Amino acid sequence: MRVLNFGSLNLDYVYTVDHFVLPGETISSTSRTIKHGGKGLNQSVALARAGADVAHAGCIGEGGESLKEMLKENGVDVSALIRVDEMQGHTVIQVNPDGENCIILYGGSNQCITEEQIGRTLQKYSAGDWLVLQNEINLLPEIVEEASRRGMRIVLNPSPYNEKLEKVDFHKLSWLLVNEIEAEQITGSDDPDKARQILHERYPKLSVMITLGKKGSVAYEMTENGTEKISQEAMKVKTVDTTAAGDTFTGYFVAGLMKGDPLKTCMEEATKASAISVTRPGAADSIPWRGEITDETDHCKQ
């Protein structure tokens, strides 16, 4: 069983600031670093570090060669990455003293996916394989259609949420992974149970996982016996940088599903991995290896 992540790769330009810049304001940063990121890359690294057999498909642009090398170093299959004549996708990230961040995203090479690339990539996959998607690349509807035709299990993290997602057929998804803001954007409800009910009425076979920040997370898995609901408390840690927290959670959660772990175990391990990631600066660099979440460490104390 394999997982393909058809997703973005970004260079993250991270600025440490006293506070997020306000309209019309000019501020100084105390530091600037360039990190490897992008929701796609982060999730592929998390999947690999969680022990999954993962390949990454997408586009490498000008200046992005180090992103491919970073994936290879983490054991990710990069044979489905192609080179394009476009600036590498990147972000400008502000991080405040509380570890919170705000992000400006430039798509660049991540918006260069072609239908020919989709067909060539997905022809190597079939029923039983998994596909992970985010909303930082183009042609999502076409990727979902082709993967569904091949019987793949499709996981969508619809971030950033925008009108392009309206063209994606959610009936063909196995799992929808969202944060509380995205759940409200999609359903109009800020209550997780109500949001899930609305989604269930629209897409009866769709399983849903909602992260709730400091309140933890909740998952609703569709089974032969109905819906299994698991709520998971957050773990208390000293937050340094939350940039890759959601992507870390996604990678570990999907890796657990692929192994057939109980839903509760999937939630617990994803929560611990995410908690460790926020204690470290950066995006992909902050993601823990599987051994770190199974060891008895002081990283995460409830």
N, C-alpha and C positions, 0 to 999 in steps of 0.2 A: 504494500500500500504506500503510495507516494502523495506528496502534496506539492502543488505548483502555486507559487505566489506570483500573479501577474500584476506587478505593482511599480510604484515610483521609487526613484533613488534621488536623493537631494544632498547637496552640500549645505550644511547648516552654519550660518554666520551668527554666532551667539555673542550677545553683548550683555554684560552684567551692569545693571543700572540701579540707582536708588529708588526709582519709581518709574512706571510706564510713562512714556512721553505723552504729553497732552496736546490738543490741537493748538498750533501756533507756537509751541514750545521747542526750544533747543536745549538738550541736556548732554552731559558728558558721561561716557561709560567708564567703569573702573577696569574693565578688561574686555578683550575680544578674542575668541577662539573660533577655529573652523573645524567642524565635526562632520562625521558621516551620518546621514539620516535619511529622511523620507519615510512615510508610513510603511511603504512597501518594504524597503530595506530593513527597517527596524523589526518588522514582523517576521521577515525571513531569518534574521539573526536570532530572534527569540525562538522561533520554531527549531532552528538548528541547535541552539544551546539547550533547548528542552529535550533534544534527542530525536527529532523528526527527520525523515529523509526528505529534504526540501530542495526544490529548484526554483530559481527566480527568473522570470521573463520580464523584459522591459527594454528601455533604450538608454544607452550611454551617450552623452553629448560631450561637447567641448569642455575639457577640464575635469571630466568625471571618471577618468581611468582608475583613480584610487578607490572609488566605490566598488568597482568590480573586484579589485584585489582584496578589499575588506571582506566581501562576501565569500570569496574563495578561501581566505584564511579561517573563516568560521565554518567551513565544511558545506557551504551552499553550492549546488550545481549551477554554474553560470553559463552553460552552453546555449541557453535560449536568450541571452542578452545580445542585442545588436547595436552597432555604432551608427549614429545619425549626425548629420551636419546641422546641429543646433546647439545653442548654449545649454550646458547642464542645468537641470532643474535645481532650484536652491531656495533657501528660506533665510529671512532675517528674524532672529529671535531675541526678544528682550527677556531677561530673567531678573526678578526683583529679589530683595533680601529674604522674602518668605519662600523662595523657590518656585513661585508662580511664574508663568510665562505668557507672552502674547506673540503671535507669529504672523509674518507676512510671507506668502507662498508665491513663487514664480514657477510656473509649470515647465517652460522650456522643453527639453528633450522628452519629458514625461508625457507631452501631448503629441508625440510623433508615432504612436502605435498605428499600424496599418491592418487592414483586413487580411492581407496576404500573410502578415506576421502571425496573426491570430490563428489562421488555419494551419500554418506550418508548425506552430508551437503545440497546439492542442491535439494534433493528429497522433501524438505520442502517448496520449492519455485515454483512459476508458473508465467504464463503470467500476466503482470502488475507490477510485482516486479522488483526491480532494483538491479544490481550487479556493484560494484566498484572494479577495479583492478589496481595494479601497477606492476612494473617489478622487485620487490625485493623478489619474491617467485618463486618456480619451477612449472612446469606443467601448465603454462598459456594457451597453446593451448587447452589442455584437459578441463580446466575450461570453456573457451569460448565456446567450442563445446557443453558441457552439458547444460550450461546456455541458449545457443541459442535454443537448442532442447526443452527447457522448456518455451520458449517465453519470457525470461527476457530481460529487457532493459539493455544493457551492456555499461558501461563507462570505458574507459581505459586511465590511465595516464602512458604512456610508459617510465617511469623513474626508473632507469637509462637506457638510450637507448643503446642497444647492438644487436648482431646478433641473439639472441634468439627470438627476436620479429618477425623475418622473417617467423617463423612457425605459427604465430597467424593469423587467418583469419579475416582481418579487415572488410570484407564484413558483418560480423555478429555483428559488433559494432554499437551502437547508437550514441555515442559521443567519440571523441578523444580529450583529454585535454593535451596540450603540451606547453612548453615554446618556445621562439624563436629559441634557439639552437637546441632543439629536432625537431622542424618543419623543420629546414634546414637539419638536419641529415637524416630525412625521405625523404625529397623531393629534396634536393639539392639547394633550393632557400632560400635566406635570406629575401625575400619580403613576408609578410604575405598573401597578396592577391594572389600572384603567387603560394605560397605554398599551399594555400587552393584550388586553381584551379587544381593543379596537383593531390591533394588528391581526388578532386571531379571526375576527369577523371578516376582515378583508382577505387574509391568506391563511386558511384553516390548517395547513400543514407546516407552517413556518415556526421554527423554534427561535426563541429570542433570549438574548442576554443583555442586561442593562447595568452599566457601572454607575455608581451613585456617589463618587468622590469619597469624602470622609465617612459617608454612611454605608460604604461597602458596595455590594452588588447583588443582583438577583437574576436567576436564570429560569426560563420556562421551556422545558424540552417536550416536544410532542412524541409520545410513545404509543404503542399499541393499546395501552390501558388508559390513555388519556394524557393529561399534562402533568409532568413532574416539575414541581417548583422547589428551588433551593435558594435560600437567602444566605449571604456570606457577609460577616462583619469585616470592616477594614482593620488593618493592623496599624498600631501606633508606632511611628518612627519619626526621626528628625528629618524633615524634608529639606533637600538641597536643590533639586531640580526635577520637575514633574514632566519634562518634555516627552519621554518615552514610556511613561507609566501605562497608558492605554495600549500601546503597541506590545509591550511586554506581556500584559495580561492576555491580549489576543493570541500571541504566539504560544504561550504556555497552555491556554485554554484549548486551543485547537489541537495541539499536540496530545493533550490528554484525551480528547474525543477520539482522535485517530487510534489511540491505543486501546480504546474501549473501556477506559477508566470510569468508575461511577461519577455521575455529575457532581456530587459533593466533593470528590477528590479533585476533579478538574478545577472547581471553583477555589478550593483551598490552595492548591499549588500555584494557580495563576495569581491569586491574591498575594501570596508570600513573595513570588518573583517580582511582582509589580512594586511591592513595598520596599524590597531591596533596591530596585532601580531608582527610586526617588531619593535615596540617600546618597546618590552619586551624581556628579555633573555630567552633562552631555546626553546624547540620544542613544545610538547603538552601543556606545562604549559603556553605558550604565547597566546594560542588560546582564543579569546573572547567568552563570552556567548552572545546569541541573544539580550538580553536586552541592552548590551553595544553598539550595533550598531544601535539600534532604539532610544536610549536616545540622547538628545542633549548634547554632550560632546565636549571637546576640543581635543579629540584624533586625529581627522582627519580634517584638514582645507586645502582646496585646494588653 
